[in-house]
Amino acid sequence: MSQLLITGGAGFIGSHTCLVLLEAGHRLVVLDDFSNSSPEALRRVQELAGPLAGPRLQLIEGDLRSPADLAQAFAAAPIEAVVHFAGLKAVGESVADPLRYWDVNLSGSRALLAAMVQVGCRTIVFSSSATLYGSPESVPIAETARVAPVNPYGYSKAAVEQMLADVCASEPGWRVARLRYFNPVGAHPSGRIGEDPGGIPNNLFPFLSQVAVGRRPSLQVFGSDWPTADGTGVRDYIHVMDLADGHRAALEVLMAEPPQLLTLNLGSGRGQSVLEVVAAFERACGSPVPYDLVPRRPGDVAATVADPSLAERRLAWRTQRDLEAICRDGWAWQSANPQGYGPRGD
Ligand SMILES: NC(=O)c1ccc[n+]([C@@H]2O[C@H](COP(=O)([O-])OP(=O)(O)OC[C@H]3O[C@@H](n4cnc5c(N)ncnc54)[C@H](O)[C@@H]3O)[C@@H](O)[C@H]2O)c1
């Protein structure tokens, strides 16, 4: 059992990972400012973990960028390792408001690393993103592919990755995993926790499920003339519970092995088109989902698919859940919680 700090633990990926880590026996301090999440998510994580494991999660409501809030989080318990989810993640928003993205994602991560140095904690798992590959030269994409972001969000992830490499090079003893997620989707099979984006969703899955549940009239499919089998964009969708398991595995490897810098793709290795996803979702929810084919969005790419073989070798981990499970679990969450966790004032 380890004592872990989870930044952004109330968010979509963070909440599912908190549950997996509690079930694995760890004690958690969650630091979250609820700027894009609800305390209700953590309450449900504790409920799902049960009366024995649930109380092992402690919440500090605070901002990653605040040294005082970070000091409070590190004072709550002797932290052995950090899982760093907190950050902003909407590509379009990052184009409109880049300074906010540099502030939260870069300055927030810098403040976190400075606090870690102060308390002598040298183990961190960081949420990176396949976005930093930009327009890949070929698929599947291995970790050796060029890092070439095409938007401020991607640049902020690449910059934090570099900052992590720099601290590793500055002194021995750092244990760092930079996990490059492909497209995290789905929900816990109980339907109690899931993705609850504020405002209009940016990504296919939450949009699709909100259309299916009647919150939005129809899905917009951006581009039907891509060089793919059916003309729609192809992505590598990874069930959020598989992703959560990947974090548990990465932490175990970091803590068991000598200090190192690990850089791993977390994806399924399978590409699925938008229309394939729509069809699978229709099977899961049992009714047609209206959609409109509209022009491509600037900055989108035809296909991104992970080569996950390095993560499979290094973590003895691979995805277990397919698109049918993703849609079934995603629908269980959305149909039981049509308004997500409830109003958040946005
Ligand atoms: N969801 C995806 O498609 C995806 C893909 C690749 C990478 N990622 C990365 O994974 C991480 C988690 O993503 P998610 O989908 O769970 O996002 P999310 O928005 O659901 O979770 C982020 C959490 O961080 C919190 N947060 C934001 N700014 C904060 C601050 N200044 N101080 C404290 N807490 C703060 C939010 O309230 C939220 O609970 C992010 O870093 C994101 O960039 C996500």
The ligand as an ORCA input file, in Angstrom:
! r2SCAN-3c Opt
* xyz 0 1
  N      -9.858     12.965    -22.000
  C      -9.017     12.944    -23.019
  O      -9.422     12.798    -24.172
  C      -7.525     13.067    -22.783
  C      -6.640     12.620    -23.783
  C      -5.271     12.738    -23.566
  C      -4.804     13.321    -22.394
  N      -5.676     13.760    -21.455
  C      -5.147     14.397    -20.231
  O      -5.537     13.638    -19.105
  C      -5.760     14.500    -17.997
  C      -7.126     14.212    -17.413
  O      -8.109     14.388    -18.435
  P      -9.667     14.235    -18.156
  O     -10.296     13.840    -19.437
  O      -9.892     13.430    -16.955
  O     -10.009     15.758    -17.886
  P     -10.980     16.410    -16.783
  O     -11.136     17.840    -17.143
  O     -12.191     15.575    -16.599
  O     -10.097     16.283    -15.463
  C      -9.132     17.256    -15.109
  C      -9.313     17.551    -13.636
  O      -8.342     18.533    -13.254
  C      -8.981     19.536    -12.481
  N      -8.230     20.775    -12.628
  C      -8.121     21.555    -13.735
  N      -7.329     22.616    -13.467
  C      -6.931     22.489    -12.172
  C      -6.119     23.284    -11.317
  N      -5.556     24.424    -11.738
  N      -5.924     22.868    -10.041
  C      -6.503     21.718     -9.594
  N      -7.287     20.930    -10.368
  C      -7.497     21.325    -11.639
  C     -10.402     19.624    -13.040
  O     -11.313     20.176    -12.110
  C     -10.692     18.150    -13.320
  O     -11.229     17.514    -12.176
  C      -5.576     15.922    -18.508
  O      -4.282     16.342    -18.173
  C      -5.727     15.776    -20.002
  O      -5.007     16.755    -20.696
  C      -7.018     13.631    -21.607
*
